[in-house]
């Protein structure tokens, strides 16, 4: 049976191996990227501006509040019409009402 110290030594040895392999793979990846950039005549600005351009196209309304569209007359609870239907709306629709009955 192995002792705790032997297991800790094995753990430390594995950590060193993992670190060495990560460093080698990272260096290899960096050199591959540099080679591709040189092959295609790209600069860091080319690569970073392409990344920024893809994020510029994100909708400007993302994360903004939306006015509620529906109100429960009993509780005053509201719902914007986005996301999961609230329980009060689902129960009312199941009882035969329509979402239009709750429009603000």
RAJOLIN-V672812 format. One record per pair of residues at least 4 apart in sequence whose ideal C-beta (glycine too) atoms are under 7 Angstrom apart, sorted by the first residue. I is the first residue (numbers start at 1). GAP is how many residues later the second one is. If there is no record, write none. Layout:
i={I;I}
gap={GAP;GAP}
This chain:
i={2;2;4;5;6;7;8;9;10;11;12;13;14;15;16;17;18;19;20;21;22;23;24;25;26;27;28;29;30;31;32;33;34;35;36;37;42;42;44;45;46;47;48;49;50;51;52;58;66;66;68;68;68;68;69;69;69;69;69;70;70;70;70;70;70;70;70;71;71;71;71;72;72;72;72;75;77;77;79;79;85;85;86;87;88;89;89;89;90;91;92;93;93;97}
gap={4;5;4;4;4;4;4;4;4;4;4;4;4;4;4;4;4;4;4;4;4;4;4;4;4;4;4;4;4;4;4;4;4;4;4;5;4;5;4;4;4;4;4;4;4;4;4;4;14;16;10;11;12;36;10;11;12;34;35;8;9;11;19;29;32;33;34;5;7;31;33;4;5;16;30;13;9;11;7;10;4;5;4;4;4;4;10;13;4;4;5;4;6;4}
